[in-house]
Amino acid sequence: MTARFHRRTLLRSGLTTGLGAAVAAGTAPAFIPARAFGANERIVIGGIGVGNQGSGLVRSFAKRASVAAISDVYLPRAEAVAGEVGAGSVHQDYRALLDRKDVDAVIVATPHHWHALCCVHAAQAGKDIYCEKPLAYSIVEGRKIVEAVRGHRRVLQTGMQQRSGGKEQAGCRLVRGGALGTISRVIASTYASPMDPDFPEQPVPAGLDWDRWCGPADLVPFNKVVWDNRSDPSWVSLRPFSGGAMTDWGAHGLDMAQWGLGMDDTGPDEVWVEGEPFQPQRSTPEQPGGRQKGPSTPKVFMRYPGDILLEFAGGPQFGVTFVGEKGRLTLQRGGFKADPPDLAADPAVAVEPGPDHHQNWLDCIKSRQDPVANVEVGQRSTSLGHLANIARWVSGLTGETGKRLRWDAAAERFTNSDEANRFLARPARAGYTLPDHV
């Protein structure tokens, strides 16, 4: 994959429709400018990745926007979803969808290891983006997405819909408004890290480009368990394609920690683990594991500025519990609960309906404002899951626990561990690398 849509690149890739053909003929610009929308004008979107989650997103957006095109490496699925929502074209290579002049924005709901390439190329093509959580497969890939979105002045909404919940917003205002007094501790869920796949090869279904599905990840033998995220385990639990439950479900729960602490544009200072060093697990037909059945030890801790401890110790799956000098507040999907209850009695923190998460993105495409779960929010909240995984993996490499890995949130690097910095990115297969400059 190359950085921009140059004539030579498009010809070499074999794209012969839309902008690809126009560029080859010398008649189209390299980037598609954002257009001004009228008050009642419908936004035209394309869907990239229409598996279990992606197809649901496309159906939802089809109620309030026009869907022009669908892309999926499994053509029969792309064709079926396109038929449901009235999309006029189907593509196996998402770059052909990005070539289309009539598409204003795209939904990226591919497996996690594909998010960065799709989002960066979409931003370069002048498309606004709704990206499913977690934002990226690694911290470095996530920062590339931020740079591309900001550099090309795109609007990106991360699929962390709890940011749009009225009750969640009220609970967050309580925490940030001082209802608990000084916060000393935050309790998160004990999320599992990903497993390593070890499944026998099966025949690739007709219409599926398996090499392209693996993309930047290592090419592993096709097996339906790996491919089909309606099963458990699936790629969501497997290390070549995801950070496991730690970054998948953790993108929701850990976002509540960032939000409540007012850390949307930064992060912790330290991360470490305690207990026995990390032991990787293989996912096999005999012992497949699952989304929350992978390795969940050693126990993870983080330290935020102000000496606030974040402890991965059995908190709510899609939220966290804040512990302050006046009591506790559990902020989770669908609401919050204070202990003692009168901590939540502040009339200034009335619960009001939050914005519809999908509509918020569409509205921001027209206004050019940041949505509630903008690209930096997505990067910083997802990074907590990556940091937790990295701390576990480093303990497995060194055989030691308890060492404080010092994290420079501004530079997004560890200052005292070369081993940890090696996990900030992963080498991509030839042909699927991110550009140096986005």
N, C-alpha and C positions, 0 to 999 in steps of 0.2 A: 504494500500500500504506500502511495506517495502522498506528499503533503498537500498538494493542491491539484486542481483539475486542469492540467495542461493538455494541450492537443495531443502531444506524443503519448502521454500516459493513457488517455482515453482510447486512443487507437490501439495501443498495446493490450489494454484490458479487454478489448473486444466489445465495448459498449457502443451500440450503433443507433440508440434511440435518444430522444430528448436532447438535452444539452450536449451529450457526447457527440451526436451527429452534427449538431450546430457548430460546436467548436471545431470539429474536423473540417467543416466547410468554411471556417473563419467568420461566422456570422453571429456568434454569441459571446457575451462577456464572461470573464472567468468567475465572477461572483454575481449572485442574484441579489439586487438591492431589496431592502424592506420596502413594502409599499404602504401608502397611507390608507387606512381602512375607514369606510363610512360607518356611521353609527349602527346600521342594521346589516352590514355586509358580513357574510359568513366566511370564516377562515377556512382555508383548504389545507388539509393535513394528509400525511402519509404515515403508514405504520411499518416500522422496521422490527421484525421479530414478533410473530403472532402465535406463540405457544399459549399455554394456559393463561398466564397473566396478560400477555400482550393482546390476545384476542378479546379479553374482557375490557381492556382499556380502549381498544379501537371501537368496540360496540358502544361504550359509554360516550366517547367523544363524537360518535356518529349522530348522537341525538342533538348536538349543539354546534356541530361544524360539518363541513363537507369532507368526505374521505375520497381522495382521488386515486390513491395507489397503495399497494401492499407489497412488502418485500419479506421473504423468508427463504432460508436455504432449503426448506422442504416445500416444494412447489404445490403438491396437492393441498396442503394446509393453507398456503397463501391464497390459492384459488377459492377454497371454500369460504374463508373469511371475507375475501373481496366480494364474493357473491352475496354474502349476508348484508354487507354495508353499502353495496352499490359502487364499489371502487372500480374504476374503468381499466386499470392496468395492474399487472402482477409482475414482479421481478425477483429473480433468485439472487442477484447481486444488488445490494442496497444502493450502490453508487449510481445505478441507473435511475432509481427513484429520486436521488438527490439532483440528478440532471434536469428534472422537470421544472419548467418555469412556473407552472401553475400551483406548485406546492409551496405553501408559506411556512409550514412547520411540520415537525416529525415527532412521532412517539418512538422512543428507543426502549424496547422491552426484550432485548436479546439476553442470552446468558451473560453473566457478569463480566466474563473475560473479553467480551466484545464491546462493552459500553464505551470505552475510551475512543477506539477507532471510529465508531459510528458517530459519536458526539462531536469529535474534532472535525471530521469531514463534513458533518451537517452544518456546523458553525461556519466553516470555510465556504460552504455553498450558500450561505445567507439564510439558513433555516433556523427558526426558533425550535426549542427542544423541550419535550417532556421526557425525562429519563427516569426509569424505574430505579428504586433503591436496590442495593447500595450504589452510590454514584459510580464507583470504579473498582476494578480488581485490586489495585494497589494505590498507595499514597502518591507515588510519582505519576501514575496514569490520571489520578483525580486532579492533580495540579495542572496537568496538560489540558484537561477539559476546562478548568477555570480560565486558564490563559486564552484558550481559543474562544470561549464564550465572551469573555470581557474584551478581548482584542477585536472581535468582529461584531461587538455590540448586539449580541443575541440575548434572548430571554429564555432562561432555562429554569424549569420547575422540577425539583426532585420529588419522586413519588413517596414522600414521607408525609402522608395525609393527616397525621395527628397534629401537625402545625396549623391545620385549618379547623380543628375542632374547638367549638366555643367553650366547652368545659375544660379542655386541656389548656386553652389560652387563659381562662380564669385562674386555674390552679397555678400556672406559671407566674401570673401576675402576683399571686399571693406570696410565692416564694421570693420573687425578685423585689417585692414591695416590703419585705422584712417581717412578714407575719410570724415566721419561725425564729426571728432573731438571727444571730450569727450562725451560719451553716458550718457544721464541723465534718459531716459525713454524708455520703450519698451511696445508696445500696442499689446495685444493678443485678440483673439476672446472671446466673452461671451459664453463659452461652458456650456451646461446643465449638471446637475448632474443626476444620475440614479433615476428611480422611483421604487416603490415596487409593485410587481405583485399581482393582485387579479382577476384571471380568473377562470371560472368554469372548472371542470374536463371534459375531453373528452377521448374517447377510444384511447389507445396507438396504433399506427400503427404496423402492423405485421412486425417483423424484427428489431424493435427499442428497445434497452435496456434502458428504461427511467431512471431507478435507476442509472445506470452507467453514463448516460448523465448528471444527476445532480451531480454525483461524490462528490467532497468535499463540495459543496453547500448544503443548506437545500433541502430536497426532497419536491418539490412543485407539485401540481396536473398537469398532462400533459394537455397542451393546445397548439394547433398548432401555435397560435400567439407567445407564449413564445419560441417555439422550432425553428421555421422557420425564419432564419435571412433575408430572402427575403422580409419579411413583415416589416412594420414600425407601431407600435413598434415591437420589438422582444427582445430576450435575451440581445442584445447589449445595450438596454435602461434600463435594469432591474438590480437592485442592487445585487440580489444573484449571478449574473453571470458576471457583468461588472461594471466598473466605469462610464458608460454612455458616452455621447459625450465628456465629460471632459477628459477621458483617451483614448477614441477611436480616434476621430478626433484630439483631443488635442495632441496625440502622434506625429502627423505630425507637427502641428503648433507650439507647445511648444518646439519641438526639434530645430526649427529654432532659437528660443531665446537662448537656451543653446549653440548652435553652434556659432551663431554670437557673443555672449559675451565671447567665449572661456572658457566655463564652463562645458566641456564634462565630467569631472570627479568630479564634485562637484555640488553646487546648491545655492539657496538663503539662507539668514540668518534669515529672518522673513517672516511670512505669516499672513494675517488678512483679515477680511471682514468688510464691512461697509453697513449700511442700516438696513432693518428689518431682524430679525433672520430667519434662514432657516426654511422653512415649507416643510416637505416631501409630495410627491404626490404619489397617488396610480394610477396604470395603470389598468383600468377596461374596459370591453366591451363598456360601455357607454362613458367613457372618457379615451381612450387608450393612448393619448399623442403620443410620438414618439422620435426618436433619438435626435432631437434638440428642442423638445417640453416639456421636463421635466423641473424641477425647475432650473432657471438660476439666481436666486438671493439668498443671498446677493452678492454684488459685491466683487470680490477677488482682493487683492493686494499682491505683494511680494517685498521684498527688498534684492538686491544682494550686495555683497561687492563692495565698491566704491560708495555707495549711489545711486545705479541704481534702479529705480522703475519699476517693471513689473505690468502692470495694465490690467485686463481682461475687456476691454471696447470697444468691437466692432471692433477689428482688423480683418484682413483677416482670413478666416476659416482654411486655411492650411498654415499659415505663421504668421508673426508678422511685425510690423512697428517699426524701430529703430529711435529714436529722439536724435539728437546730436546738438552740438553748431553750426554746419555749415549747418544743414538741416535734412531731413528725407530720409530713404530708407525703402521701403516695400519689404520684402523678402518672396516670396510665391511659391507655386507649379507652375513650369513652367517659373519662371523668377523673376526679380526684377525691381523696378521703383524708381528712385531717384528724390528728390525735394529739390533744383533745379536740372535739368537734368545734368548739367555739373559736378556734383559730381561723376558721373559714367563715366567720360571721361578719366580716368587714363589708359594709354596704357599698363601699367603693369598688368592690371586686365582684360585681354582679355578673352572672353567667349570661352571655349574649350569643346568639347564633354566629358561628364562624363562617368564613367564606367557603363556598363549594370549592374543593381543591382543584378540580379540573377547570371549573369556570374561572377561578382566580388566574390560572395560566393564560387562558384565552383572553381575559380582560387585560392582562399585562402585555400580551402581544400587541394589543391596540394602543395601550397607553405608554408602552415602552418603559414601564416601571418594573422593579424587581418583584417577583412573586414571593409568597410567604416562605417557601423552602427553596431559596435561590441557590445558585451553583456553589457559592462559598459555604453556605449552611450545609449543603450536601457533602462537600469535601471534608469539612471539619468534623461533622458527626460520624461519617463513615470512617474517618481516620482513627477514631477511638477503637473500633473493632480491629482495624489493622494493627494498631499498637499492641492490643491485647494478644493477638495471634503471634506477633513478632516476639513478644516477651516469652511466650511459651516455647516457641521454636528455638530461640537462643538458649534457653535452659536445656533443651534437648541436645543441642550441639555441644555445650560446654559441660554438661553434667552438673551444673550448679544452679541454685535458686537463691533468692534474696538480694542479688545485686541490683542496685537502683540504676536503671537505664535513664540517663538524663536526656530529655527531649527539648529541643529548641523549636518551639511551635512556629516562630517566625520563619526560620530557614527550613522547617520540616525535615530535620535531620537529628540523629543522635550525636551527642558531643563526646561520648565516652565508650562507644562500642562499634567497632568496625563490623563485627558479626551482625549486629542489629541493622546497620545501614545496608547490608547486602540484601535484606528482605524488603527494602522500600520499593523495589521494582523487580521485574523478572525479565529475562531475555525473551524476546518474541521470535517466533519462527520467521525465516526469511520470507519476505513478501507481505508481512503483516506488522511491520514495525511502525511506531509512531514517529512523526517528523520531529526533528530537533527544534524547529521554529514553527509555531502554529499561527 
